[in-house]
Amino acid sequence: MSPTRPETALAELGLSLPGLRPRAGNYVGSVRAGDLLFLSGQGADGWTGRVGAELSVAQGREAARDCALNLLAQTRDALGSLDRVGQIVKLLGFVACTEDFRDAPKVIDGASDLLAHLFGGRGQHARSAIGVQALPLGFAVEVEMVVAVAPREDGA
């Protein structure tokens, strides 16, 4: 259950939303289709390497949490406020890892746990967690997200 507004809950955790990351190619950070907001995948600066080699599962979880913070910054930019999040619908998480690594879901829990804490039931989502050999810019984790947008208070 979310105790307060999402950004207040972030501050209570000692976290804040970062600035928007520069795009790494020819795409946009988000696209809105009806009441759904599709967010492009986000890595997290400072988290490079492979989980199971250079990084532990715990470090991978922190990287996934930081990816979620970047996604939330994109969400706020697109919607004007995190209060417009009606539901986190879906996460797709990629973990750069060793060939024998089997704990990608535990890593992506870093993002899922943060979203559940910030949004309560609205933060529960469908999800996939996939291990890969490499990610753009050497990131250890990349996460993309789909958000259902709540109507504005003025009904728009």
VMD Tcl script that draws the C-alpha trace (Angstrom):
set ca {
  {0.00 0.00 0.00}
  {1.36 3.42 -0.95}
  {1.57 5.60 2.17}
  {1.70 8.95 0.33}
  {2.23 10.55 -3.04}
  {4.95 8.78 -5.07}
  {7.49 11.62 -4.93}
  {6.99 12.02 -1.18}
  {7.53 8.26 -0.76}
  {10.74 8.58 -2.81}
  {12.03 11.30 -0.52}
  {11.21 9.16 2.53}
  {13.48 6.48 1.02}
  {16.23 9.07 0.55}
  {15.80 8.90 -3.24}
  {14.95 11.46 -5.88}
  {14.28 11.38 -9.59}
  {17.34 12.03 -11.73}
  {17.47 14.33 -14.74}
  {16.52 12.81 -18.05}
  {19.25 10.69 -19.62}
  {20.30 11.58 -23.16}
  {18.95 9.20 -25.79}
  {21.45 6.75 -27.24}
  {19.86 6.51 -30.69}
  {17.05 7.57 -32.99}
  {14.00 7.14 -30.74}
  {11.90 9.06 -28.23}
  {11.76 8.46 -24.49}
  {8.05 7.73 -24.46}
  {5.03 7.37 -26.69}
  {1.47 7.75 -25.51}
  {-1.27 5.70 -27.20}
  {-4.66 6.38 -25.66}
  {-4.37 5.86 -21.92}
  {-1.12 3.88 -22.20}
  {2.36 5.37 -21.94}
  {5.13 3.23 -23.43}
  {8.57 4.10 -22.05}
  {11.80 3.31 -23.86}
  {14.30 1.13 -22.05}
  {16.50 2.85 -19.49}
  {19.87 1.80 -18.16}
  {21.48 3.38 -15.12}
  {24.70 5.36 -15.14}
  {27.41 3.88 -12.96}
  {26.20 0.31 -13.35}
  {28.20 -1.45 -16.05}
  {29.45 -5.00 -16.38}
  {27.81 -8.38 -16.05}
  {25.87 -9.67 -13.08}
  {27.47 -12.92 -11.96}
  {30.93 -11.67 -12.95}
  {31.73 -8.04 -12.15}
  {28.50 -7.39 -10.21}
  {26.61 -9.30 -7.52}
  {22.86 -9.91 -7.50}
  {22.54 -7.20 -4.82}
  {24.37 -4.71 -7.04}
  {22.19 -5.77 -9.97}
  {19.09 -5.04 -7.85}
  {20.41 -1.53 -7.15}
  {21.02 -1.04 -10.87}
  {17.43 -2.16 -11.61}
  {16.12 0.25 -8.97}
  {18.09 3.06 -10.61}
  {16.66 2.06 -14.01}
  {13.18 2.41 -12.48}
  {14.10 5.89 -11.21}
  {15.12 6.85 -14.75}
  {11.82 5.46 -16.06}
  {9.89 7.45 -13.47}
  {11.74 10.61 -14.50}
  {10.62 9.91 -18.08}
  {7.08 9.30 -16.83}
  {6.97 12.59 -14.93}
  {8.34 14.40 -17.97}
  {5.62 12.90 -20.20}
  {2.70 13.29 -17.79}
  {3.68 16.30 -15.70}
  {3.30 14.39 -12.42}
  {3.69 10.87 -11.08}
  {0.19 11.33 -9.63}
  {-1.06 10.66 -13.18}
  {0.13 7.03 -12.98}
  {-3.03 4.93 -12.88}
  {-1.24 1.58 -12.97}
  {2.20 0.22 -13.76}
  {1.09 -2.30 -16.38}
  {4.25 -4.08 -17.50}
  {8.02 -4.17 -17.01}
  {10.50 -5.81 -19.33}
  {13.90 -6.18 -17.70}
  {17.18 -7.24 -19.27}
  {20.20 -8.30 -17.22}
  {23.68 -8.49 -18.76}
  {25.01 -11.62 -17.13}
  {27.24 -14.65 -17.34}
  {26.12 -17.63 -19.38}
  {25.19 -19.68 -16.30}
  {23.36 -16.88 -14.43}
  {19.80 -17.88 -13.44}
  {18.69 -15.07 -11.12}
  {17.51 -12.36 -13.55}
  {14.12 -12.21 -11.74}
  {15.88 -11.44 -8.43}
  {17.76 -8.60 -10.12}
  {14.68 -7.04 -11.72}
  {12.94 -7.20 -8.32}
  {14.97 -4.06 -7.57}
  {12.73 -2.15 -9.98}
  {9.54 -4.03 -9.08}
  {9.98 -3.54 -5.34}
  {10.48 0.21 -5.74}
  {7.37 0.58 -7.91}
  {5.25 -1.47 -5.51}
  {6.46 0.66 -2.61}
  {5.77 3.96 -4.37}
  {2.40 3.11 -5.91}
  {0.97 0.34 -3.72}
  {-1.47 -1.82 -5.70}
  {-1.08 0.50 -8.70}
  {2.58 -0.51 -8.76}
  {1.90 -4.26 -9.17}
  {2.62 -5.25 -12.75}
  {3.15 -8.01 -15.26}
  {6.85 -8.59 -15.94}
  {9.52 -10.46 -17.85}
  {13.16 -10.73 -16.74}
  {15.67 -11.86 -19.36}
  {19.39 -12.56 -19.15}
  {21.47 -11.34 -22.09}
  {25.13 -11.27 -23.12}
  {25.42 -7.49 -23.53}
  {23.38 -4.29 -23.27}
  {23.86 -0.85 -24.86}
  {26.64 1.30 -23.41}
  {27.77 -1.65 -21.29}
  {24.84 -1.31 -18.89}
  {24.36 -4.16 -16.42}
  {20.57 -3.76 -16.46}
  {18.00 -2.16 -18.75}
  {14.29 -1.88 -17.99}
  {11.36 -0.66 -20.07}
  {7.87 0.04 -18.77}
  {4.23 0.48 -19.80}
  {2.03 2.76 -17.67}
  {-1.74 3.22 -17.69}
  {-2.43 6.94 -17.39}
  {-5.06 8.13 -14.92}
  {-7.42 10.90 -16.06}
  {-6.57 14.38 -14.88}
  {-8.71 15.80 -12.12}
  {-10.34 18.08 -14.71}
  {-11.42 14.94 -16.59}
  {-8.97 15.30 -19.49}
}
mol new
graphics top color blue
foreach p $ca { graphics top sphere $p radius 0.5 }
foreach p [lrange $ca 0 end-1] q [lrange $ca 1 end] { graphics top cylinder $p $q radius 0.2 }
display resetview
